[in-house]
Amino acid sequence: MSKLIRGFSMNATATEVRAAPKRGALARLVLLLLVPAVLAGCAGTRGGPIPYDVAMGQPDSPTVTTPEADYKIAPMDTLRISVFQVPDLTGDYDVDLLGNIAMPLIGSVRAADMTTGQLDQVLKQRLGDKYLQNPDVTVSLKASTRRVVTVDGAVNGSGMFPINGPTTLMQAIAMARGTSQDANPHRVAIFRQVEGKRMAAAFDLVSIRKGQMKDPQVYAGDIVVVDGSKVKQIQTQVLSTLPIIGLFGPLIY
């Protein structure tokens, strides 16, 4: 295992994985590529190198954040962009995995790591250079990936779900419509950013349901992955759709 995954270190509290070179949703997808390895073991049982039922600590970002003025746009966020008296340019724009938005007339525009005010100025300049005279542009945040938990793997409805208050692992799995028929409920991993480092811990849903293991709290930004055959499908889909140049350097060789 240590030859496959660079940056894993085992200890009594958690498994530490070096942060991926790209932030936000892009880093999340990189982690999904690691899941088939870190959750390896006999089907239907506990196993793999991630320790079970350990205290991970709270994540770096708060459970619920507000769209303050200095909020930095992240990949997979959804923005509302209004251009006064130009309905063809007004609408909702998704920030892609590389941190860009695509607008009519001006094409791809870098959005990640900017505040909405900074992007507002960039769009005004780009539109005003060639197409509009003194454009009136307003950018606002409609949805943020930093306020959701991602649930994937062997579940019936994987996706990103809003976190609006205290939420447990069992509740997060329920948001994804429960585990699928090919799931191994004995191995569920939670990935979390703690003190700038990517941490992971494993949990046994069967033991949690029986009251033998505490139902851990999940936070906005966490990634929950249920072991099962669907994990391999996720890996295949990501490899076929995601630009992977330069992604694997810090993690796998």
Residue pairs with C-beta under 8 A, 6 or more apart in sequence:
1 8
1 37
1 38
1 40
1 49
2 8
4 37
4 252
5 17
5 34
5 37
5 38
5 251
5 252
6 18
6 250
6 251
6 252
6 253
7 16
7 17
7 18
7 250
7 251
8 15
8 16
8 17
8 38
8 49
9 15
9 16
10 49
10 51
12 51
12 54
13 51
13 54
13 55
13 56
14 51
14 54
14 55
14 56
14 194
14 199
14 200
14 201
15 38
15 49
15 50
15 51
15 199
15 200
15 201
16 197
16 198
16 199
16 200
17 31
17 34
17 191
17 197
17 198
17 199
17 200
17 251
18 197
18 198
18 250
18 251
19 27
19 193
19 196
19 197
19 198
19 250
20 26
20 27
20 30
20 31
20 198
20 247
20 250
20 251
21 246
21 247
21 249
21 250
22 30
22 75
22 247
23 74
23 75
23 112
24 74
24 75
24 76
24 99
24 112
24 145
24 146
25 74
25 75
25 76
25 97
25 145
26 75
26 97
26 98
26 99
26 247
27 198
28 150
28 191
28 223
29 97
29 238
29 242
30 247
30 248
30 251
31 191
31 198
31 223
32 152
32 223
32 225
32 234
32 235
32 238
33 235
33 238
33 239
33 252
34 251
34 252
35 153
35 189
35 225
35 227
35 231
35 234
35 235
36 231
36 232
36 235
38 48
38 49
38 50
38 189
38 200
39 47
39 48
39 50
39 187
39 189
39 202
39 225
39 227
39 231
40 47
40 48
41 47
41 48
41 187
43 184
44 184
44 186
45 184
45 186
45 187
46 52
46 186
46 187
46 202
46 204
47 187
48 187
48 202
48 227
50 189
50 200
50 201
50 202
51 201
51 202
52 201
52 202
52 203
52 204
52 213
53 201
53 202
53 203
53 204
53 213
53 214
53 216
54 201
56 190
56 192
56 194
56 199
56 201
56 216
57 194
57 195
57 199
58 194
58 219
59 192
59 193
59 194
59 219
59 220
59 221
59 222
60 193
60 194
60 195
60 196
60 221
61 146
61 193
61 219
61 220
61 221
62 220
63 163
63 165
63 166
63 219
63 220
64 147
64 163
64 164
64 165
64 220
65 71
65 144
65 146
65 147
65 220
67 116
67 140
67 141
67 144
69 115
69 117
70 115
71 115
71 116
71 141
71 144
72 112
72 113
72 114
72 115
73 79
73 95
73 99
73 111
73 112
73 113
73 114
73 115
73 116
73 119
73 141
74 95
74 99
74 112
74 144
74 145
74 146
75 95
75 96
75 97
75 98
75 99
75 112
75 145
76 94
76 95
76 96
76 97
76 145
76 160
77 94
77 95
77 111
77 141
77 143
77 144
77 145
77 146
78 92
78 93
78 94
78 95
78 141
78 142
78 143
78 144
79 92
79 93
79 94
79 95
79 101
79 111
79 116
79 119
79 139
79 140
79 141
79 142
80 91
80 92
80 93
80 139
80 140
80 141
80 142
81 89
81 90
81 91
81 92
81 93
81 101
81 103
81 123
81 137
81 138
81 139
81 140
82 90
82 137
82 138
82 140
83 89
83 90
83 123
83 127
83 132
83 135
83 136
83 137
84 135
84 136
84 137
84 138
85 136
86 132
86 135
88 104
89 103
89 104
89 105
89 127
92 142
93 101
93 102
93 103
94 101
95 101
95 111
95 112
96 102
97 242
97 243
98 112
98 243
99 110
99 111
99 112
99 113
100 108
100 109
100 110
100 111
100 112
101 108
101 109
101 111
102 108
102 109
103 109
103 123
105 127
105 130
105 131
106 123
106 126
106 127
106 131
109 119
109 122
109 123
109 126
110 122
111 119
114 122
116 139
116 140
116 141
117 139
119 139
120 137
120 138
120 139
123 135
123 137
123 139
124 135
124 137
127 135
127 137
128 134
128 135
145 160
146 220
146 221
147 162
147 163
147 220
148 160
148 161
148 162
148 163
148 220
148 221
149 160
149 161
149 163
149 167
149 172
149 175
149 218
149 219
149 220
149 221
149 222
149 223
149 224
150 159
150 160
150 161
150 222
150 223
150 224
151 158
151 159
151 160
151 161
151 172
151 173
151 175
151 176
151 224
151 225
151 226
152 158
152 159
152 176
152 223
152 224
152 225
152 226
152 234
153 183
153 188
153 224
153 225
153 226
153 227
153 228
153 230
153 231
153 234
154 179
154 180
154 182
154 183
154 184
154 226
154 227
154 228
154 229
154 230
154 231
155 173
155 176
155 177
155 178
155 179
155 180
155 183
155 226
155 230
156 176
156 177
156 178
156 179
156 180
157 175
157 176
157 177
158 176
159 176
161 172
161 175
161 176
163 218
163 219
163 220
166 217
167 217
167 218
167 219
168 215
168 216
168 217
168 218
169 188
169 190
169 203
169 205
169 208
169 215
169 216
169 217
169 218
169 224
170 205
170 208
170 209
170 215
171 218
172 218
172 222
172 224
173 179
173 188
173 205
173 224
173 226
179 185
179 205
179 226
179 228
180 226
180 228
180 230
182 228
182 229
182 230
183 226
183 227
183 228
183 230
184 226
184 227
184 228
185 204
185 205
185 206
185 226
186 204
186 205
186 206
186 227
187 202
187 204
187 226
187 227
188 202
188 203
188 204
188 205
188 224
188 225
188 226
188 227
189 200
189 201
189 202
189 203
189 224
189 225
189 227
190 200
190 201
190 202
190 203
190 216
190 218
190 222
190 223
190 224
191 198
191 199
191 200
191 222
191 223
191 224
191 225
192 198
192 199
192 200
192 219
192 221
192 222
192 223
193 199
193 221
201 216
203 213
203 216
204 213
205 226
207 213
208 214
208 215
218 224
225 231
